[in-house]
Amino acid sequence: MSLPDLLAGTVGDEDVVAEVPLGGDDRLAVTPTRTLVYRGDGLLSDESVDEYGHDVERIEVSTGRRKAKITLGYGLDGDETLSVPTKRVDDVLHPILAGVLSASGVTGPGETVVRTFRFSELTLIVTSERLVKHVGSAVWDPEFEEFGYDDLTGLDFEEGTVATAVVLVHDGRSERFKAPNESARAVRETLADAVCSFHGVDSLEEFRVAAAEAEEAASDAEQTGTTDFGEGPDPLSASPAADAEADADAAPGAEAEPDSGGLGTEPKGAGGRDSAGGSESLAGGDGPGATTESAESASVGSPEPSGGSDPLDDPLAADAAVDDAAEDPLAGDAGATESTDSPAGDAPEAPAEGAERGAGGEPAAAVGEEAVAADGEADGVVPDDDAFDGSPFESAGVEDADLASEVAALRRTVEAQSERLDRQSTLIEQLIEELRRGR
């Protein structure tokens, strides 16, 4: 997605490492050194770009029903506040924290921030090489703890009724913290994947086995290093008396002592010898050679240790009946005569005369009119001219031509008002949307 011209000019030569839409044309862009917030042209403000540096000392978040505020503390330089929609606060906070951690030296080059979790006063930031934990009302400040994956020897999760405890074995000690159960699964999968990827294993079980083997190997190497003397002085002799005699014989001037004629007196420094040593000297013969031989035989070295249909409904049948009535008008007159109430036995002659006149050659036009009347009666339709005969009601027709023009003008007015209401509704919706985006 291309950046707006104003935003692209503010970014310059830097790379945009993250981009978050804020609704409409508004968006947030994060570079390695700063966060840029672009506001498009709207009802409340013109096109603009706001900059926020990443050399912050404290980050706080306060959320409302519609808007959330991210406060960046710069120490002596004061604080700056960024307003975003509440539903976007987590998406915005994640890249900002990644930039702050990189600028402060907590994360190294090439290290990525995988995910950020906020639980009341606990913030967990999982990266590709470490876990950063912060406890307190602020999301981040210098009072944080970090646990590198290279020194991690154990990772376990203990489920509870309300929360799940995360147990880290780090530098020979255990670190425990709790995550709500509704987010425990996300924490487990994110942290386990990061640790396994760092150590090159496929599961936590393989990680535990590899950690145990590495710990055992380190323990064996430590024990071997404490028992191996290497090159040094010879071990102490098991017979101190013999060593003393050997030292006395090897001393200068020992051969210059006069021979005692076999009585054999103890030389100086041999006071530790017993009577058995004197006897051995007498039995060995005279002279210094015998004394040296006796000392060599008495010396012992210690070893070096190792580690269906109705006819009436048929239109063809109805048309046939109408045609028959039209062709034979006498039949129609006869039917009408039969339907007239009259005293029994008195047969009026008028119909007969009428029939004779019809038969005597009545004009064809009169016959046609009678056929049309019969057709109308067959269809059940009363002619318009006779619709209100004998009725007090009159036809409700348009009597005044001005009424039609007034109705047309009223219709045009209503349509114009409807269009105006639609435009106002669109503007109100746009205004509400801009207020929700934190303008």
Salt bridges, closest charged atoms under 4 A:
GLU14 OE1 - ARG34 NE 2.77
GLU19 OE2 - ARG27 NH1 2.88
ASP26 OD2 - ARG39 NH1 3.66
ASP26 OD2 - ARG437 NE 2.90
ASP26 OD1 - ARG439 NH2 2.72
GLU51 OE1 - ARG34 NH1 2.93
GLU60 OE2 - ARG58 NE 2.58
ASP90 OD1 - ARG118 NH2 3.38
ASP91 OD2 - ARG88 NH1 3.96
GLU111 OE2 - ARG130 NE 2.87
GLU129 OE1 - ARG130 NH2 3.92
ASP141 OD2 - ARG58 NH1 3.32
ASP141 OD1 - HIS134 NE2 2.48
GLU145 OE2 - LYS133 NZ 3.41
GLU146 OE1 - ARG130 NH1 2.72
ASP156 OD1 - ARG208 NH2 3.82
GLU158 OE1 - ARG176 NH2 2.69
GLU159 OE2 - ARG188 NH2 3.09
ASP171 OD2 - HIS170 ND1 3.27
GLU175 OE2 - LYS133 NZ 2.62
GLU175 OE1 - ARG173 NH1 3.52
GLU189 OE2 - ARG185 NE 3.11
GLU245 OE2 - ARG273 NH1 3.60
GLU433 OE2 - ARG437 NH1 3.82
GLU434 OE1 - ARG439 NH1 3.99
